[in-house]
Amino acid sequence: MVLDGESRHIQAISPRLTQLLGIPDKERHALTASSVLGKRLSQRLRHELQGQQRLTSPLAFSRPHTLTRFQLNAYRNERHVIVEIEPLNPLGKRRLLGTVNERLMRIAEATHQEELLDYLVTAVQQLTGHDRVSVCHFDSDWHGLIVAEAQGGHLPVLLGQRFPASDFPITLRRAYERHPVRLIYDVNAPADMLLMYTPEAEIDLRHCFLRAPAPERQRYLQRLGVRGALSIAMQGDTGLWGLLFCHSAAPHPVAPPVRDAVRTLVQMATQRLLLLRARQEARYLQRVQDSLVLSANARVEPQSPAQLLNEQAETWCSLFRAHGVALWLKGSVSASGHTPTAPVICQFVKRLEKAHRHSGPWCTRGVASEPLTASLSMPDQCGILAVPLSMNPAARGWLIFFRPEQVETLYWAMQPTSAPLPAVMVAPSAAWCEEVVGRSEAWQRVERLAVMDLGEDLTLAISAYEISTLNMHLERERKALADANQRLEQLAHFDPLTQVWNRYRIEQAIEAELVAAKRYGAAFALLLFDVDHFKQINDTHGHGVGDEVLVSLARLVEASLRGCDHLGRWGGEEFVVLATHSDIEAAVGLAERLRSLVATLHVSGLDQPITVSIGVAIWRPGDSCKTLMGRADVAMYRAKRSGRNRVEIAEERVL
Ligand SMILES: Nc1nc2c(ncn2[C@@H]2O[C@H](COP(=O)(O)OP(=O)(O)OP(=O)(O)O)[C@@H](O)[C@H]2O)c(=O)[nH]1
């Protein structure tokens, strides 16, 4: 029955309906919604359809003076409300409910897709009694594959066979999304003529499920040898996951409660299926993430990208069902397993960089027919999955997986329009057999998601490595700079032969001491000493021995000084000791001690004693470094002249 948009006036009615409801023929031309449905029911229908596309659940009713009960379903199309009415046969609803509940429980407990679908088709077949119940799953190209089937009769087996996408045009798929149940009692039944109440009314009855099928659908089902059909959409989270078909070789009515029960079972099974798939995908994604996190955590030192690839290649290849993996970073390639050569990978990346600017993965199943890989030598490859690694906006790296060819034999229940010719008819299943070559296994949605996760993790790991390498370089440079500074300081302040202060440094120290003495009046002394007959040592034993004498002497003197006194090399074989806080007696005492100490020095290869002549000068107010050193020099020469190996004081002893 077709009502106007307000659900008040009848626009058309099927003579079969009036027959079913027991309305006499003579009344058929003056019917109203109330006279067909009763006042209360037609009011309820109006009320429940307000603002709704379809009734949330069917309404049951009976007509006065009859025992038969009826079920009413209604939905809106563009301008009309379509009301479908069918008899509710007195099948024990309670018994059905019990059976359905038990089956729902089993479905809710299934842990694998195959187990779940096998149980679903068997349960549906037992409920409806159709000859064949099949589940058809759509792939990404909308080809359908029969993945589960229960058989109870005379129709051929379809399990494992495919239906081409052309069998499921977009209009049909949309229709299933809006009206998930389609029922055809008898494929051959002629279309029902409607009794029109308003001549101009053009009525769209495509979505009725109690109607004879459209002629092309009718022909299609006849080709399949089907007379009775019930199909129910399996709605996934991103569109149709598949369809459940019930087919019979003979006309096959299905009572409304059974049909509703089947629908509930299918919905429940689809939910469970999606849950199982989501769990499986989550486990897979976790395994992919673990593969990197584990390796990153396993060591304190970050690994280089090449090391990472080397260590993880096997795990990654098995996770992504690939036979090779390559990592392209700043023009250099690390690879493992079966991959093209490095120059080919570089060329491929160059093309990818131009053609694929977004951050998602790029993939192909058919390298030979892919424009991006055209003319590149990739003889062992059929599939590529590549994900960019966004190290920085200017330079991206690429992680690339390779898959080999996977020759696949497809059995088409209906000849695919895309099938390469000649397609071979295979007896006895009457399926067309197509051998697909030159393609790899398809890259699944979850694999494309996982490779993005892996790409992000890998980017982090590589960045961590680069930062740590940079820090290492910085640290190395910092140390080199510190070493250079130290060497510079050494050169600036120390005599390279004896490693005691050089003239420049001891002069600095004397100047500082002069300032302190001037300010606080703290006396200090300079001891200038010179090795006696040093020229002779050089001449007799060679410069090497002479050097050795200077080094040993400096060590000895330095070691015997107080912490506040300093030794410096003044030049040649002359040294100076800056004796702080020293008056003349202390200075002379020190000079005598050094003189006799030096006389004990023994240098290998030298049999004569080493002696020094020392001149001592005490600070006087008004002294400069020059005057003070001048006096010490005079005293030292006096010591030389007086026979050497002695101490001379520049000043009169002031007591
Ligand atoms: N091996 C060595 N010899 C040096 C060095 N510096 C200066 N001389 C030498 O030390 C010698 C100093 O000789 P002279 O100034 O004649 O003094 P001397 O032979 O010690 O005689 P007196 O000082 O009068 O006892 C020179 O032959 C210099 O070449 C040095 O670093 N190593």
The ligand as an SDF file (V2000), in Angstrom:
LIG
                    3D

 32 34  0  0  0  0  0  0  0  0999 V2000
  122.3860   20.9570   25.5370 N   0  0  0  0  0  0  0  0  0  0  0  0
  121.9950   22.2210   25.6010 C   0  0  0  0  0  0  0  0  0  0  0  0
  122.8850   23.1940   25.6180 N   0  0  0  0  0  0  0  0  0  0  0  0
  122.4940   24.4810   25.7380 C   0  0  0  0  0  0  0  0  0  0  0  0
  121.1450   24.8330   25.8140 C   0  0  0  0  0  0  0  0  0  0  0  0
  121.0640   26.1890   25.9480 N   0  0  0  0  0  0  0  0  0  0  0  0
  122.3340   26.6940   25.9230 C   0  0  0  0  0  0  0  0  0  0  0  0
  123.1910   25.6740   25.7990 N   0  0  0  0  0  0  0  0  0  0  0  0
  124.5870   25.7070   25.7280 C   0  0  0  0  0  0  0  0  0  0  0  0
  125.1220   26.0310   26.9890 O   0  0  0  0  0  0  0  0  0  0  0  0
  126.4090   26.5310   26.7730 C   0  0  0  0  0  0  0  0  0  0  0  0
  126.7080   27.6960   27.7220 C   0  0  0  0  0  0  0  0  0  0  0  0
  128.0340   27.9160   27.6570 O   0  0  0  0  0  0  0  0  0  0  0  0
  128.7380   29.1510   28.3020 P   0  0  0  0  0  0  0  0  0  0  0  0
  127.8300   30.3300   28.3270 O   0  0  0  0  0  0  0  0  0  0  0  0
  130.0270   29.2850   27.6610 O   0  0  0  0  0  0  0  0  0  0  0  0
  128.9660   28.7510   29.8040 O   0  0  0  0  0  0  0  0  0  0  0  0
  129.6050   27.4970   30.4750 P   0  0  0  0  0  0  0  0  0  0  0  0
  130.2040   26.5650   29.4890 O   0  0  0  0  0  0  0  0  0  0  0  0
  128.5480   26.8600   31.3490 O   0  0  0  0  0  0  0  0  0  0  0  0
  130.6470   28.1380   31.3160 O   0  0  0  0  0  0  0  0  0  0  0  0
  130.3600   28.8790   32.6810 P   0  0  0  0  0  0  0  0  0  0  0  0
  128.9960   29.3380   32.7140 O   0  0  0  0  0  0  0  0  0  0  0  0
  131.2880   29.9760   32.6580 O   0  0  0  0  0  0  0  0  0  0  0  0
  130.6320   27.8430   33.7240 O   0  0  0  0  0  0  0  0  0  0  0  0
  126.4610   26.9610   25.3070 C   0  0  0  0  0  0  0  0  0  0  0  0
  127.3480   26.0710   24.6250 O   0  0  0  0  0  0  0  0  0  0  0  0
  125.0830   26.7840   24.8040 C   0  0  0  0  0  0  0  0  0  0  0  0
  125.0450   26.3270   23.4780 O   0  0  0  0  0  0  0  0  0  0  0  0
  120.2220   23.7530   25.7760 C   0  0  0  0  0  0  0  0  0  0  0  0
  118.9940   23.9390   25.8320 O   0  0  0  0  0  0  0  0  0  0  0  0
  120.6990   22.4830   25.6690 N   0  0  0  0  0  0  0  0  0  0  0  0
  1  2  1  0
  2  3  2  0
  2 32  1  0
  3  4  1  0
  4  5  2  0
  4  8  1  0
  5  6  1  0
  5 30  1  0
  6  7  2  0
  7  8  1  0
  8  9  1  0
  9 10  1  0
  9 28  1  0
 10 11  1  0
 11 12  1  0
 11 26  1  0
 12 13  1  0
 13 14  1  0
 14 15  2  0
 14 16  1  0
 14 17  1  0
 17 18  1  0
 18 19  2  0
 18 20  1  0
 18 21  1  0
 21 22  1  0
 22 23  2  0
 22 24  1  0
 22 25  1  0
 26 27  1  0
 26 28  1  0
 28 29  1  0
 30 31  2  0
 30 32  1  0
M  END
$$$$
